Amino acid sequence: MVVYLSEYIDPKAEQFLREHATVVSTFDRIEEIDAIILRNIPVTAEMMDRAKKLKVIGKHGIGVNTIDVEAARQRGIRVVYTPTTNADSVAEMTVALFLALERGIVEANINCRKSAYDKIGPKSLIGTEINGKTLGQIGMGNIAQRIAHILKNGFNCRILGYDPFISAEEAEKRGFTKVDTLEDLLEQSDLVNVNVPLVKSTEHMISGDLFNHFKPTAVFVNAARGAIIDETDLYNALVAGKLKAAACDTFVNEPPKAGNPLLTLDNFSATPHIGGNTVEALARTGMEVVEQTLAVLNGEEPLHAVV
């Protein structure tokens, strides 16, 4: 069995893979490859046609937007992913970003390093508690449920959820009070977070007039996929004071570069897609994607199949 792997995965997972397959890091002999394990690279229909022996594509993570899933389905190629292994890490990161935005932690750190303060507790750093506030959660999947659990049980937050594919009864089971429209969700929420996959229907779902429905005191976090929001519209909304602050761990072009206007704003925080970048999450994700890939190659059913 020949498996393509060029991106970093947990060393124990890579060692396990090498014990059971020949690992290559280029597509120089793509026609010999039985499986592809990826984190960020694209896998196109053209690549699948060249990889005559390809049986399975394993995504190290949740989003499969860089894989032509329909092309894989048409060619009988399995696509597997790891939808639960990094949920705790991304949830913790999201809550950390909410706290950072509400308390001005990034600004305080930068200015302390510049000796910018002449007294403790400066007026410019008067923050806001998140205790007792309302979370508006867009999407109610694994990560969203963990965020809701942390904020409800740790910070006594009211938890609202929007997902047109989930009933009110199911939403309640997952820890949310279902709201029927995004506009209603935004108008009630102090903390807004989005966790949805990037597909055609969710591209730029947070854009345009929706920013008129945010509370001016609200903070917004996107640690899902960059293109879920319109970055230009977010920039304009932040400049206009339509919401207080925002943080993105994901961007259309990653990692974000100095030319991105959002990076010029004091009320915006950027991180380079590190939500699932913890020792624990990488260990779980690496081993699970390897095990599922090998399972398919051995004629077994994977744990989490997209197709």
N, C-alpha and C positions, 0 to 999 in steps of 0.2 A: 504494500500500500504506500502510495506517495501522497504526502500532504503538504500543501503550500502554507508557509507561515513566515511572515517577514516582520510583523509588528510584535512589540513586547507583550508577553503574557507572563504570568507568575512562573518562576523558575521550576517549581515542583510540577506544575502542569506541563510545562514544556518537556521536562525530563520524562514524565509519564508518556507523553506523546511519542518521544523519540524511542522509547522502549518498545513501542508497538507499531511504528511506521517509519518510513524514510521521510525526513523533513527537508524540504527545499525552500529557498527564499527568493527565487526568481521564477518568471514564467518562460524562461528560455526553452524549456521542453514541456510546454503546457499540455501537450497531447498525452503526456504520461501521468498527469495529476489526477488522483482519485478524489481529493477533497481540498477545499480552501477554508482556512480559518482566518478571519479578518476582524479588525477593529474599526478601521476607517476607510480602507481602500474601496473603490468602486468595483463591482462585479457586473459586467454588462452581458447582454445577449451575445454579442460578438465574441467575447471571451469564452462563454459557454460553448459556442459552436466550435471553437478551436480546441477546447478541452474535451476531447471525445470520450474520455473515461470518467469524467466528473460525475460523482454520485451525490455529493453533499456539500453544502456551503454552511459553515458554522459561524454565526455572529457572536463575537465576544462582547456582549452587551444586549441592549434592548432594541434600539432603533435599527430597522432593516432598510432604511431609505436609500442607502448606497447600493443596494442589491436590486437587480431587476427581477423581482419576485415572480411576476407573471411569466417572464421568459423561462425561469427555472421550472415553474409549474408545467408549462407547455412541453418542456424537454424531459420531464420526469426526474428532475434533480431536487432532492430534499433540501430544505432550508430550515436550520435550527437556530434557536437563540436562547438567551438566558434572562428571562423577564423578572426574576425575583432576587438574583444574587447580589445586586448592588443597591437594592431598595433602601436598606437601612442607612447606607452611606449617603445617598442622594437626599434622603429625608433629613438627615442631620445637617447636611450642607445647606439645605433650603432654610431650615430654622435658624441656622447661624447667620445666613444672609439677612433674614428678617431682623434679627437682633442687631446686626451691624448697621443696617439702614436706620433703624429706629433710634440707635444710640450714637450715631456718628463715629463709630469705632475706627473706620478707615481714615477719615479726616483727622481724628485726634492723633492717631499714630503718626501720620505724615507730618503734621504740624509740630508734634513733640520733637521729632527728629530735626526740625528746623529751628528749635527753641522759639517757637512763635507765641508761646503763652507766658504772660507775666504774673498769672495768678491761677489757683486751682479752680476747678468748676466753672470755666468761662461760660458766659451767657450764650455764646455761639454754639455751645455743645449741650444745651438743654434738650434732653431726649424725651422719648415717649415709651411708656411701658407697653408690652404686648399682652400682659395679663388682662383677661376679661374682654379682649377685643374680638372682632368677628373675622374669621378666615373665610375668604371666598376661593374655593378650590375648583379649578377648571380641569375636569378629568377625575375619575374616581378609581384608578387602578391601584396596583401594589404600592407604588411610591406615595401616591396621594393618600392612601389609607394610613400609612405610617406617619406622614406629616400631620394628618388630622389627629391621630392618636397622641402624638407628642404635644401638640398645641392644646388639645382638649384636656388631657390629664396633667400635663406639666404647667400649663398657663391658663387653664380655665377659660379657654376660648370657645366662642360659639362657632359651630362648623357648618358652613353652607357648601353645597356642591352643585356643579352644573355638568351634566353629561346627557345628551339627548337619547343615548342608547340604553340608559339605565332607568328602571322604574323607581318611583318614590319608595316603594317597599324595599327594593334591593339597596337603594341608597342608604336607607336607615340601617340596614344590616351592616353596611360598610362604615357606618359612623357619620353619615352626612344627613342634613336636611336638604332635600332636593329643591333647587330653584329652576324654573322653567326657561328663563332667558338669561343670556349673558348680561344684558343691560340691568336686569333686576339684581343679579349677583353683584355686579360692580357697585351699584348704588348703595348696597348694604354693607360692603366689606371695607375693613381697615387694612387687612393684609390680603393680597391677591397673589395666587400662585397658579401656574399652568403646568400640567403633566399630561400631555397627549402625544401620540405618535405623529410624525410628520408625513402626512399624505396630502393628496390634492385638496381635500375638504378642510384641512386644518392649516394649510399654508396661508400666512397673513391673517389668521382668524382674529388676532388682536391688532386692530388697525383702525384708521379712519375715525368715524364718529364714535366708536366704542370708547375712545379716550375721553369723550365728553361725559361719560357716565361714571368715571372714577371719582371717588371723593378726593378733594384737593389735599386731604391729609393722608391719603392711602399710600402704601408702599407696594411695589410689584416685583415679583421674582420670576425669572424664567431659567430653569435648569433642565429644560426638556430638549428642544431643538431650536436653533436660531431663527429659522424661517417661519416659525409659528407666529412671530410678531413682525410687523413692519418697522424696521429699525429707524427709518426716517420719521415715521409718525410718532414713535416713542420719543425720539429726540425732541420733536416739536412740542409734544405734550409736556415733557419735563421742563422745557424752556418757558412754556406758557403757564406753568404752575397748575396744570390739570391733575397732577398727582404729585406727591411730595418727593418721592425718590424711587429708584428702580435698581435692580441688580440682575445681570445676566451672566450665567456660566456657559451659555452656548450662543453662538453667533452664526450668521450666514457664511461668513468667511472666517475660518478658525486657524490658529488663534487670532484674536483681534489685533489689528495694527494701528499705528498712530493716526492713520488717515480716517479712521472711523470717528465721525463727529460726536458720538456718545461719549467717547473717552475724554472729551474736553469739559464735560459737565461735572461739577462738584457733587451733584445729587444723583450720580450714577456710579455704580460699582461693577467692575469687570473682573472675571476670573477665567482662566483658560481651560474650560471644560474639565473640571476636577471633581465633579460631584461624586463619581464612583471610583475616584482615584485614592483608595485606601488599601492598606495591607490586607485587611480582612476581605473586602469586596473583590479585590483582584485575585486573591487565592480561591475564593468560591467561584468566581466567574471563569477563571482560567481552567480550573479542573472540570467544571460542568460542561463547558463548550468542547473540551477535548473528549470527555466521556461520551457526549452525545454524538460527536462526529465519528468516533470509533464504533459506536453502537450501530449507526447506519451502515458503515462499511462492513460490519459483521452480520448484516442482515437483521438487525434488531430494531425495535421501534424506539425513537428518541423520546426524551422526557418532554421537551417543548418544541414542537414542530410548527413552523409557519406554513409550509407546504410539504 
